[in-house]
Amino acid sequence: MNTVELTVRELLRHADGVDEKRILVLRPDESVPGDGAPYNAVVCVGCLETQADPSRYLSEAGKLLVEGGQLFVFADNRLGLKYFSGELDPFTNGFGNGPEGYNHVYTPKGRCYALEELKGFLAEAGFPRVRAYSLLPGAEAPRFVIAEDFRPSERMSIRYTPEYRSPDTVFLEEEYVIDSLLANRLLPGMADGLLLEAAAAPFPAAVEEIVFSSDRRREYAMQTTVLANGTVEKRPLYPEGFGRPEMMAAHERMLRERGIRTVRSSVRSDGDTPVYVTEYTDAPLANAYLQDLLLRDKDTFVREMDRFREQILSASELLPGPGHIQKTAFPDMVPLNCFVVDGEYVFFDQEFSRADYPADSIVARSLLIVYELDSRREQTLPRSFFFERYGLTEDLDRLLTLAREFTDELAAPGGGETGKPRDPATTQCNRHRMNYSEELFEKLTYNPVAGLEHKDLYLFGTGPAVSKFIEMYQRDYEIRAVLLPVLEPDISEYDGYPVLSVTILRELDPGDYRVVICSPDYDAIRSRLAELGTVDCVVYHPGKVYPGRQATKLYQQERSEKKPYHIGYVAGVFDLYHLGHLKLFQRAKAMCDYLIVGVVTDAGVRDFKKTEPFIPFEERIEMVRGCRYVDEAVEIPYFHRGTIEAFEKYHFDVQFSGSDYAHEPLWLYHKAWLEERGAAMVFFPYTEGTSSSKIKGLIERNLL
């Protein structure tokens, strides 16, 4: 059952307590039946957009209702925020046509309407009493249904992922605007989708909000309903999840027994469906409280983060040994699932538990949620401060990997139901493009390291972007320093490079250096650099795929007509160099003109393979470099070690790998990602007989 019908059934269920209803759902281009038994509800989904006379259509639909029946209209909103964010109109495939009222375009296939227009159609059809709801991300498959006079307690910026038919044209991060629209009573008027619940007679306003976690796997998919009577109900969407309400109640009891404050819960039955019930808590979520506190009072924020961490650590018995391993951990015990009531943390909706799980992974994920890649928060107090304070730095990648694996496990396979999420790098580029001429924008954003060979390099900013640039390019170019607008007394270096005031640029010859801006706020930064005399500054987007590494020798070679690919890439450890490695390189070189081989560092082998390399990295890379089939051997960065990062840097045409990875989901995802960008992934048959693992086994058993 889709979320449209689930929404209607939920509204009807709480209107008069009757669960089973006769419902007629009408889709676009469907005519209203001329006769038939009367219905408790008639639902029009995207129907009015294609009607020559919407009022008449609604009037005919109303004739099919029983006395006291309700009419539900699900519609796209021509004044929806997505259409001010770059989304193209579904009927004209143009930007801005709907908000302008289609004044300059002919729309024979249909058109979208706004809230007051739809209310007018309903009034003309005999339905003067209307309650409106905002639908996000749209009317076809809503995940958030919010009543017009209700404001959710959570910040939509971290809960909501917009979806688009044309994500490549979007230039605004819509989810960050939704909260302001709610606060200023601009929803549902600017909601992406609209639901109008209409009737000829008065009807109770029973439901304030419905949230569907339909993007989860079936066993985890839930429906949450906030009711006007002050209660919240959560029910599984599928039978596979019928055991979850009792599990949640058990977790809530376990946390209370450990002294953790929780929202009290109970479980009741609604037919065959178990329902998890709590009281509605009108209080800010911990992530919003901590985010605001960070910008307002840094010292108090540190104390509050310490206190939140203590809540996580005290939720379960800690097992002996390092790492804060909990006997029963609650991996969703993060600020998103916690209220702040009278200064105390009160947790809710703890659906999940894990045995022998590191509490430090929950702490690391909590920090990511609080910082939410916001440059203001990072500049006020870097996340690295807490990673070091809590002893997470050395094991951080593994901890974050565990957190990512937890969230990935919940997600349903496939993408959005009616659209695709936008790409952050594309959105930023689209947005900033409006501020510059085409020529200047191309110069700023084309390639941050093109033509850098004879210039000193300075990086502006701190945070994930500058850290990624350093790890990706520090072996290719000499980075002089990291620049900040104002020096912090306790920050003298960043990722091993000195931190200097940007005013140092006054002392340099503008022709001798380049500044790479590693911040999304590059408009203001560029103006400041110009005041200091900088003439060469460019922008680095950490998620953008640039034209290539920029090592021109890769492109100066003529492409062979005899080989299917120009630039090839292979990644591996290549410990105990053997015939299998040689054959892999030989096969790869036979299919490409230029072969790049990435070699994992000792730290990478130790932390990600959970084994100790027999041969040190410097010796392994020299052996690979010495192979006649290898044109270039490179070090694989510790953090940014995957296929996507390698493609961003080397822009290869093909990645080669052994067939033992051919069916792994992550490799198949990377294969599809490469193919979308015109590259390929080729799996070679695994070499039987010889392998590093077999050789290691013989060594360890003293048989070799």
C-alpha positions in Angstrom: 0.0 0.0 0.0 1.5 3.4 -0.9 1.7 6.4 1.4 -1.1 8.2 -0.3 -3.7 5.5 0.7 -2.0 5.0 4.1 -2.5 8.8 4.8 -6.1 8.7 3.9 -6.8 5.6 6.0 -5.0 7.2 9.0 -7.0 10.4 8.7 -10.3 8.5 8.5 -9.3 6.1 11.3 -9.0 9.0 13.7 -11.9 10.9 12.4 -14.5 8.5 13.8 -12.7 5.4 14.9 -13.8 3.2 12.0 -10.9 1.4 10.4 -12.4 -0.3 7.4 -13.5 2.2 4.7 -14.7 2.1 1.2 -12.2 4.3 -0.6 -12.0 5.2 -4.3 -8.6 6.4 -5.6 -8.6 8.3 -8.9 -5.3 8.9 -10.8 -4.4 11.4 -13.6 -6.5 11.1 -16.7 -9.1 8.9 -15.0 -12.7 9.9 -15.4 -15.1 9.9 -12.4 -17.3 6.7 -12.5 -20.8 7.6 -13.4 -22.4 5.2 -11.0 -21.6 2.6 -8.3 -22.0 2.1 -4.6 -21.2 5.2 -2.6 -17.8 5.6 -1.0 -16.7 6.8 2.4 -13.8 8.7 0.7 -12.9 9.7 -2.8 -9.2 10.4 -3.3 -7.9 12.5 -6.3 -4.2 12.0 -6.8 -2.7 14.5 -9.4 -6.1 14.6 -11.2 -6.9 18.3 -11.2 -3.7 19.2 -13.0 -5.0 17.6 -16.3 -8.7 18.7 -16.0 -10.1 21.4 -18.2 -12.7 22.2 -15.5 -11.3 21.2 -12.0 -14.5 22.3 -10.1 -16.8 20.2 -12.2 -14.5 17.2 -11.8 -14.6 17.6 -8.0 -18.4 18.0 -8.1 -18.8 14.8 -10.0 -16.4 13.0 -7.5 -18.4 14.4 -4.6 -21.6 12.7 -5.9 -20.0 9.3 -5.1 -19.7 10.0 -1.4 -21.9 8.7 1.4 -23.5 11.4 3.5 -20.7 12.8 5.7 -18.1 11.3 3.4 -14.8 13.1 2.7 -13.0 14.2 -0.5 -9.2 14.1 -0.5 -7.1 16.1 -3.1 -3.4 15.3 -3.5 -1.8 17.9 -5.7 1.5 19.3 -6.8 1.9 23.0 -5.7 2.9 25.5 -8.4 4.2 27.7 -5.6 6.1 24.8 -4.0 9.6 25.6 -2.7 11.1 23.1 -5.0 10.1 25.3 -8.0 12.0 28.3 -6.4 15.0 25.9 -5.9 15.6 25.0 -9.5 13.2 22.2 -10.1 11.6 22.2 -13.6 7.9 22.3 -14.1 6.5 18.8 -14.9 4.3 20.0 -17.7 6.5 22.6 -19.4 10.0 21.3 -18.4 11.0 24.9 -17.8 12.1 26.9 -14.8 9.8 29.3 -13.1 6.7 28.7 -15.2 4.5 27.6 -12.3 5.3 30.5 -9.9 4.7 33.0 -12.8 1.3 31.5 -13.3 2.2 30.1 -16.7 1.8 33.6 -18.2 4.3 33.0 -21.0 3.9 29.3 -21.9 1.2 27.2 -23.5 0.4 24.1 -21.4 -1.8 21.7 -23.3 -0.9 18.7 -21.2 -1.8 20.3 -17.9 -0.7 22.7 -15.2 -0.2 22.9 -11.4 -2.2 25.0 -9.0 -1.6 26.8 -5.7 -3.4 26.3 -2.4 -6.0 29.1 -2.7 -6.8 28.0 -6.2 -7.5 24.5 -5.1 -9.6 25.7 -2.2 -11.6 27.8 -4.7 -12.3 24.7 -6.8 -13.5 22.8 -3.8 -15.8 25.6 -2.6 -17.4 25.8 -6.1 -17.9 22.0 -6.0 -19.8 22.2 -2.7 -17.0 21.6 -0.2 -16.6 24.8 1.8 -14.8 23.1 4.8 -11.2 22.3 4.0 -8.2 21.4 6.1 -4.8 21.6 4.3 -1.7 19.6 4.9 1.9 20.1 3.6 3.3 17.0 1.7 7.0 16.4 1.6 8.7 15.6 -0.7 5.6 15.7 -2.9 2.0 14.6 -3.5 2.8 11.3 -5.2 4.5 9.5 -2.3 4.6 11.8 0.7 6.8 10.9 3.7 5.8 13.9 5.8 2.2 15.0 6.1 2.0 18.2 8.3 -1.3 19.9 9.2 -1.4 23.6 8.4 -1.5 24.8 12.0 1.1 22.4 13.3 4.9 22.9 13.7 7.0 19.8 14.2 9.6 19.7 17.0 12.4 18.3 14.8 14.5 20.3 12.4 13.6 19.2 8.9 17.1 19.9 7.7 18.4 16.6 9.0 15.2 14.5 8.8 14.1 15.5 5.3 15.7 14.6 2.0 14.0 16.4 -1.0 13.6 14.6 -4.3 13.5 16.0 -7.8 12.7 15.0 -11.3 15.5 17.3 -12.5 18.1 17.3 -9.6 20.9 18.7 -11.9 19.2 22.1 -12.1 18.6 22.6 -8.4 20.6 25.4 -6.7 19.0 25.7 -3.3 19.3 23.4 -0.2 15.6 23.2 0.2 15.5 21.3 3.6 17.3 24.2 5.3 14.5 26.6 4.2 11.6 24.4 5.4 12.1 25.3 9.1 11.9 29.0 8.3 8.7 28.5 6.2 7.1 26.7 9.1 8.1 29.3 11.6 6.7 32.1 9.4 3.5 30.3 8.6 4.4 30.0 4.9 3.4 26.3 4.8 1.4 24.7 3.4 1.3 27.7 0.9 4.8 26.9 -0.3 4.9 23.1 0.4 6.0 21.0 -2.5 2.8 19.0 -2.4 -0.6 19.7 -1.0 -3.3 17.6 0.6 -6.8 19.1 1.0 -9.2 17.2 3.2 -12.7 18.4 2.4 -16.3 17.7 3.4 -19.7 19.3 3.2 -20.1 19.2 7.0 -17.7 19.9 9.8 -15.2 17.2 10.7 -12.7 16.9 13.6 -9.1 17.9 13.2 -7.6 14.8 14.8 -4.2 14.3 13.1 -1.4 16.9 13.3 1.4 15.0 11.5 2.1 11.7 9.8 5.7 10.6 9.1 6.4 7.5 7.0 9.9 5.9 7.2 9.0 4.1 3.9 12.6 4.6 2.7 13.6 1.8 5.2 13.7 -1.9 4.7 10.3 -3.6 5.2 11.2 -4.9 8.7 12.1 -1.4 9.8 9.5 0.7 8.0 7.2 2.5 10.4 4.4 5.1 10.3 4.4 7.8 13.1 1.2 9.8 13.8 1.0 12.8 16.0 -2.5 13.2 17.2 -4.4 16.3 18.4 -5.2 14.6 21.7 -1.5 14.7 22.7 -0.4 11.2 21.9 2.0 9.7 19.3 1.4 6.3 17.7 4.0 4.3 15.8 2.9 1.3 13.8 4.8 -1.1 11.4 4.0 -0.7 7.7 4.6 -4.4 7.0 4.1 -7.7 8.9 7.9 -8.2 8.9 8.0 -5.4 11.5 5.2 -6.4 13.8 7.7 -7.4 16.6 9.3 -3.9 16.7 6.8 -2.1 19.0 7.3 -4.6 21.8 11.1 -4.4 21.2 11.0 -0.6 21.5 9.0 -0.9 24.7 11.6 -3.3 26.1 14.5 -1.0 25.2 12.7 1.9 26.9 12.4 -0.1 30.1 16.1 -1.2 29.9 17.2 2.4 29.6 15.0 3.6 32.5 16.5 0.8 34.7 19.9 2.2 33.9 18.8 5.7 35.1 18.3 7.2 31.6 15.3 9.4 31.3 12.9 8.3 28.5 9.5 9.1 27.1 7.2 6.6 28.7 5.6 4.1 26.3 3.0 1.4 26.0 1.9 -1.1 23.3 -1.6 -1.8 22.2 -3.2 -3.8 19.4 -5.1 -2.4 16.5 -6.5 -5.5 14.9 -3.5 -7.6 14.0 -1.2 -4.6 14.1 0.8 -3.7 17.3 1.0 0.0 18.0 3.7 1.8 20.1 2.2 4.7 22.0 3.8 7.6 23.8 2.7 11.1 25.0 3.6 14.0 22.7 6.6 16.0 24.0 6.6 19.6 23.1 10.3 20.3 23.6 13.3 20.9 21.3 15.4 18.0 20.1 18.9 17.7 21.4 20.5 18.2 18.0 18.8 21.6 17.7 19.6 22.5 21.3 23.3 21.6 20.9 23.7 23.3 17.5 22.3 26.6 18.8 24.5 26.3 22.0 27.7 25.7 20.0 27.3 29.1 18.2 26.1 30.9 21.3 28.3 29.6 24.2 31.3 27.4 23.3 32.3 26.5 26.8 28.8 25.4 27.9 28.5 23.4 24.6 31.6 21.4 25.6 30.1 20.6 29.0 26.8 19.6 27.4 28.5 17.4 24.8 30.4 15.7 27.7 27.1 15.2 29.5 25.4 13.8 26.4 28.3 11.4 25.9 28.0 10.2 29.6 24.4 9.4 28.9 25.5 7.1 26.0 28.2 5.4 28.0 25.9 4.8 31.0 23.2 3.2 28.9 24.7 -0.3 29.3 27.3 -2.3 31.1 30.8 -1.7 29.7 32.8 -4.9 29.0 36.4 -5.2 30.2 39.0 -3.8 27.9 39.6 -0.6 25.8 37.1 1.1 23.5 34.0 1.4 25.7 32.4 -1.8 24.3 28.9 -2.1 25.7 27.2 -5.3 26.5 23.9 -4.0 25.0 24.3 -0.8 23.0 21.6 1.4 21.5 23.1 2.7 18.2 20.3 5.2 17.6 20.9 6.9 21.0 21.8 10.1 19.2 20.6 13.7 19.5 18.0 13.1 16.8 16.2 10.8 19.2 16.4 12.9 22.3 14.4 15.8 23.7 15.8 18.5 26.1 13.2 18.9 28.8 14.0 21.3 31.7 17.7 20.9 30.9 17.6 17.1 31.0 18.1 14.7 28.1 15.0 12.5 27.5 15.4 9.7 24.9 12.7 8.2 22.7 12.1 5.7 19.9 15.1 3.4 20.7 14.2 0.8 18.1 17.6 -0.9 17.9 20.1 -2.7 20.0 23.5 -4.3 19.4 25.5 -6.7 21.5 29.2 -6.0 22.2 29.1 -2.7 20.3 31.4 0.3 20.8 29.7 3.2 22.4 32.4 5.4 20.8 30.8 4.8 17.5 27.5 6.3 18.8 29.4 9.2 20.2 31.2 9.8 16.8 27.9 9.6 14.9 26.3 12.1 17.5 29.1 14.6 16.7 28.4 14.3 13.0 24.7 15.0 13.6 25.4 18.0 15.7 27.9 19.5 13.3 26.0 18.5 10.2 28.8 19.8 7.9 28.0 23.4 8.9 31.1 25.5 8.4 30.1 28.0 11.1 30.1 25.3 13.7 33.3 23.9 12.4 35.0 27.3 12.6 33.7 28.0 16.1 35.0 24.7 17.5 36.3 21.9 15.1 34.9 18.4 15.5 38.5 17.2 15.8 38.5 18.8 19.3 36.0 16.3 20.5 37.6 13.4 18.5 40.8 14.0 20.4 39.0 14.8 23.7 37.2 11.5 23.7 40.1 9.4 22.4 38.4 8.6 19.0 41.1 9.9 16.6 43.1 6.7 16.1 40.1 4.5 15.5 37.8 7.1 14.0 37.5 5.6 10.5 36.4 2.3 11.9 33.9 3.9 14.3 32.4 6.0 11.5 32.3 2.9 9.3 30.3 1.1 12.0 27.9 4.0 12.2 27.5 4.1 8.4 26.9 0.4 8.3 24.1 0.8 10.9 22.3 3.4 8.9 22.9 1.6 5.6 21.4 -1.5 7.0 18.1 0.4 7.6 17.8 1.8 4.1 15.6 0.1 1.5 17.3 -0.9 -1.8 16.8 1.6 -4.6 16.4 5.3 -4.5 13.5 7.7 -4.0 10.0 6.7 -4.9 9.2 9.6 -7.2 12.5 11.4 -7.8 16.2 11.6 -7.0 18.1 13.5 -4.4 20.3 16.4 -5.6 24.1 16.2 -5.7 25.6 18.6 -3.2 28.5 19.6 -5.4 26.2 20.3 -8.4 23.9 22.3 -6.2 26.7 24.5 -4.9 28.0 25.1 -8.4 24.6 26.0 -9.7 24.1 28.4 -6.8 27.4 30.2 -7.1 27.2 30.3 -10.9 24.6 33.1 -10.6 27.0 35.4 -8.9 29.6 35.5 -11.6 30.0 35.9 -15.3 30.4 32.6 -17.2 34.1 33.3 -17.9 34.9 34.1 -14.3 32.9 31.2 -12.9 34.7 28.8 -15.2 38.1 30.1 -14.0 37.1 29.9 -10.4 35.7 26.3 -10.3 37.2 24.5 -13.3 40.1 22.8 -11.7 41.9 23.9 -8.5 45.3 22.5 -9.3 45.6 23.1 -13.1 48.7 25.1 -13.9 49.9 24.9 -10.3 53.4 23.5 -11.0 55.3 26.7 -10.4 53.3 28.4 -7.7 53.2 28.1 -3.9 49.9 26.7 -2.6 47.8 28.0 0.3 44.5 26.5 1.5 41.8 28.7 3.0 39.5 27.2 5.6 39.3 24.2 8.0 37.0 21.2 8.0 36.2 18.2 5.8 37.0 20.0 2.5 40.5 21.1 3.4 41.3 17.8 5.0 40.2 15.9 1.9 42.3 18.2 -0.4 45.3 17.7 1.8 45.0 13.9 1.7 44.3 13.8 -2.0 47.0 16.2 -3.2 49.7 16.6 -0.6 52.0 14.1 -2.5 51.6 15.9 -5.8 51.9 19.6 -4.7 53.7 21.4 -2.0 51.2 23.0 0.4 52.7 25.9 2.3 50.1 26.6 4.9 46.4 26.7 5.9 45.0 30.2 6.1 42.3 31.5 8.5 40.6 34.9 8.7 41.3 35.1 12.5 43.8 32.9 14.3 42.7 30.8 17.2 45.4 30.9 20.0 45.1 27.1 20.5 45.3 26.2 16.8 48.9 26.4 15.3 48.6 23.6 12.8 46.0 21.7 10.8 46.6 18.2 9.5 50.3 18.7 9.8 50.5 22.1 8.1 51.1 25.5 9.8 48.0 27.7 10.3 48.6 31.3 9.4 46.5 34.5 9.3 45.3 35.3 5.9 47.0 38.7 6.2 50.3 36.9 5.5 49.4 37.3 1.8 50.2 41.0 2.0 53.9 40.1 2.2 53.9 37.9 -0.9 54.2 38.6 -4.6 50.6 37.9 -6.0 52.2 36.1 -9.0 54.0 33.5 -6.9 51.1 31.8 -5.1 47.6 30.4 -5.4 44.9 30.2 -2.7 42.5 27.3 -2.9 39.3 28.1 -1.1 38.0 25.0 0.7 34.7 26.5 1.9 31.2 26.8 0.5 31.2 30.5 1.5 33.7 31.4 -1.2 31.9 34.6 -2.4 32.8 36.5 0.7 36.2 34.9 1.0 37.1 35.8 -2.5 36.3 39.5 -1.8 38.6 39.4 1.3 41.4 37.8 -0.7 41.1 40.5 -3.4 41.5 43.2 -0.7 44.8 41.5 0.2 46.0 41.6 -3.4 45.4 38.0 -4.4 45.0 37.5 -8.1 45.0 33.7 -8.3 42.3 32.0 -6.2 40.2 29.0 -7.1 37.5 26.9 -5.4 37.7 23.3 -4.3 34.4 21.4 -3.9 35.1 18.1 -2.1 32.3 16.3 -3.9 32.9 17.5 -7.4 34.5 15.3 -10.1 37.1 17.5 -11.8 38.4 17.0 -15.3 41.3 14.9 -14.2 44.3 14.9 -12.0 45.7 17.4 -13.9 48.9 15.3 -14.6 49.1 16.4 -18.3 51.3 13.5 -19.2 48.2 11.2 -19.0 46.6 13.2 -21.8 49.6 14.0 -23.9 49.9 10.4 -25.0 48.1 9.4 -28.1 45.3 7.0 -27.6 45.9 3.6 -29.0 43.3 2.4 -31.5 44.1 -1.2 -30.5 43.2 -0.9 -26.9 39.6 -0.3 -25.5 40.7 2.1 -22.8 43.1 5.0 -22.4 43.7 5.3 -18.6 43.3 2.3 -16.3 43.4 2.0 -12.5 44.1 -0.9 -10.2 44.0 -0.7 -6.3 45.4 -3.2 -3.8 47.8 -4.1 -1.0 50.2 -6.1 -3.1 51.8 -7.7 -0.1 54.2 -10.6 -0.8 54.3 -9.7 -4.5 53.5 -12.8 -6.6 52.5 -14.1 -10.0 48.8 -13.3 -9.5 49.7 -9.6 -9.1 51.9 -9.7 -12.2 49.1 -11.3 -14.3 46.6 -8.7 -13.1 48.9 -5.9 -14.2 49.7 -7.6 -17.5 46.0 -8.1 -18.3 45.2 -4.5 -17.3 48.0 -3.0 -19.4 46.9 -5.1 -22.4 43.5 -3.2 -22.2 44.7 0.4 -21.6 47.4 2.8 -22.7 48.4 4.1 -19.3 48.1 2.0 -16.1 47.9 3.6 -12.6 48.2 1.3 -9.6 47.2 2.5 -6.2 48.9 0.9 -3.2 47.4 0.7 0.3 49.5 2.1 3.1 50.6 0.1 6.1 48.1 2.0 8.3 45.4 1.2 5.8 46.2 -2.5 5.8 46.4 -2.6 9.5 43.1 -0.8 10.1 40.9 -1.9 7.2 42.2 -5.4 6.5 42.8 -6.1 10.2 46.2 -7.7 9.5 49.8 -6.6 9.5 51.6 -6.4 6.1 54.6 -8.6 5.7 56.3 -6.1 3.4 56.5 -2.3 4.4 54.6 0.1 2.2 57.7 1.8 0.7 59.0 -1.5 -0.5 55.6 -2.7 -1.8 55.1 0.5 -3.9 58.7 0.3 -5.2 58.1 -3.3 -6.4 54.8 -2.3 -8.1 56.5 0.7 -9.6 59.3 -1.5 -11.0 56.8 -3.7 -12.9 57.1 -3.0 -16.7 53.3 -3.1 -17.1 52.8 -0.3 -14.6 53.1 3.3 -15.7 52.6 4.9 -12.4 52.3 3.7 -8.8 50.6 5.9 -6.3 49.8 5.9 -2.6 46.1 5.4 -1.7 45.0 8.0 0.9 44.0 6.6 4.3 40.5 8.1 4.5 39.6 8.9 0.9 40.6 5.5 -0.4 37.6 4.4 -2.5 36.8 4.2 -6.2 35.0 7.5 -6.2 37.9 9.4 -4.7 40.3 7.7 -7.1 38.2 8.7 -10.1 37.9 12.3 -8.8 41.7 12.5 -8.9 42.8 10.4 -11.8 39.7 10.5 -14.0 40.5 7.0 -15.4 38.5 5.3 -18.1 38.4 1.9 -16.4 39.1 0.3 -13.0 40.3 -3.3 -13.0 39.8 -5.7 -10.2 39.7 -9.4 -9.4 36.6 -11.4 -9.9 36.3 -12.2 -6.2 34.7 -8.8 -5.8 32.4 -9.1 -8.8 29.3 -9.7 -6.8 29.9 -7.6 -3.7 27.2 -4.8 -3.3 29.7 -2.0 -2.7 31.7 -2.9 -5.9 28.5 -3.2 -7.9 27.5 0.3 -6.6 30.9 1.7 -7.7 30.6 0.0 -11.1 27.2 1.7 -11.7 28.6 5.0 -10.4 31.5 4.8 -12.9 29.2 3.8 -15.8 27.1 6.9 -15.2 30.2 9.0 -15.8 31.4 7.2 -18.9 33.9 4.9 -17.2 33.9 1.2 -16.6 34.8 -1.5 -14.1 36.3 -4.8 -15.4 36.7 -7.9 -13.3 39.4 -10.3 -14.2 39.2 -14.0 -13.3 40.8 -14.7 -9.9 44.3 -16.3 -10.2 44.1 -19.8 -8.8 47.0 -21.4 -7.1 48.9 -18.4 -5.7 47.7 -15.7 -3.4 49.1 -13.5 -0.6 46.8 -15.2 1.8 48.0 -18.6 0.9 51.7 -17.5 1.1 51.0 -15.9 4.5 49.4 -19.1 5.8 52.5 -21.1 4.8 54.8 -18.6 6.4 52.8 -18.6 9.7 52.9 -22.4 9.8 56.6 -22.4 9.1 56.0 -24.3 5.8 57.8 -21.7 3.7 
